[in-house]
Amino acid sequence: MSSGSQAVGERFLTRSFRFAVMLLVLAAASACSGGNRTGRTSSDSQPYELTPGVSVVAVIEATKYTQPTPTSTPTLSPTRTAAPAATTPSTPQPTSTPSPVRTASTAKKLAPRPALKPDRTRDVDPKQGIQAVVNRYYRALNNGDLPLYESTIDPTNEYWLTIQQEQYRIWSKNYGDTTARAQVQTAVPVTGPYYRARMLLSLRTRDGRYGHVLQSWIFRRVGNSWKVTEPTAKQLGALRSKRGAGVTIEYYDWDRASVDRVLALSERALAKSARHMNVRPKRNVYVRLLPAYEVSPGLAAGLTVGYYRTSTPNLLFLRSPGSYGFGVYSPYDSPYAELEMTAAHELTHLLSDRRVRLTEITFWMSEGLAEWVADRGSSYELERALREGELFELSEMTEYSAVSSNLGLAYGQSKELVTYLIERYGIEGYWRLVEAYESSGQLDSSFRKALKVSADRFEQDWKNWVRTKYRVEGGP
Ligand SMILES: [Zn+2]
């Protein structure tokens, strides 16, 4: 779900509220560092749990999606990209891998241009150059230095510059009390002048919470220094499609190396959603992979792994792993694992919108079902709210804006509400309830009609159930 940039009459549903996820990571890290493992259930996956034994596997896994290896793209070796790439904003040709001979001739052709200045950074390791710009980027955020921040952004891509100015405002608003730094782990050529770097982001809040997450951004050299960038719409290449079982992936040439993997995980996510929801999708579903903000409809500057819009009922949007907009992911898992959970979540929205109009049911009904299907793991915020008596009331969890004060809690609580509902009344009980609510808009009468229980009674029974599940007995 995305706040702002929301067209009238359209509902935006995304799992990703990425800043909340980053805080969740911080919270999980501090909980684990204190040895407090309460509130975790055995059946749930735990993407943010700090499990030392898994970390090595996860880091190896996370490197798999970095596309062409340095050896397979000889034209992109650090010394060759130097001058021509930096001074020529040419459109990369992702489908062809130029041979060394062709590169040599290109370099020769460009060399005599008067604008070409000697590149003093040509011998510097890209990883070092990228680390230097990343250091400046976070120094600017930590110190609230907008001019320094802007100096780290590719000035040749105006759209991207606007997105980054908005990012700066979002960070200042949400992360004023957070100190961040990032360590570049890998930097590999993608295509044309572009490099993708994966970095470990470390966050520490003033009250002592801390955490580590991974992120992958695109960089290129402009003049003598490296800049944070994204390919422009033109540089992404053609929009293509590939059909699978019930799903068609739409992707840009830029993402061609990951399309098979994304198609496979989308097929699994669709099958999982349909099975859990007990529906049989009759029409093919489209999933579009978004590698850049310029081609992400209606997203402004948000960090989201995926989203569904009720205005395009057959189409789901997923961010490309390895893009800035994908945001952060766990150091202990692959970004594709996060993508698959998000795909299951968003496909659940898409499929349930075919049965009940999502615009006519409550936040907890739609998000709870999507989180129940995605099975993302237990919620630290919910565990804390149970201990401290700060749950949302069922009647107030109507829409996104009503729960935006604590999204982590809102999603966690919604998931457990629907989990309980389905454990007790079955998936058909869920459908009866949401269909009754869709037509009446009345919570209590819908509960009585569909489940033969009052809304208050349901809420009280749920609290007892969830306190037991999270081992927070009695409550305040
Ligand atoms: Zn959602």
Residues whose N, C-alpha, C, O or C-beta is under 5 A from the ligand:
A	BS01	ZN	M1 L13 T14 R15 E367 A370
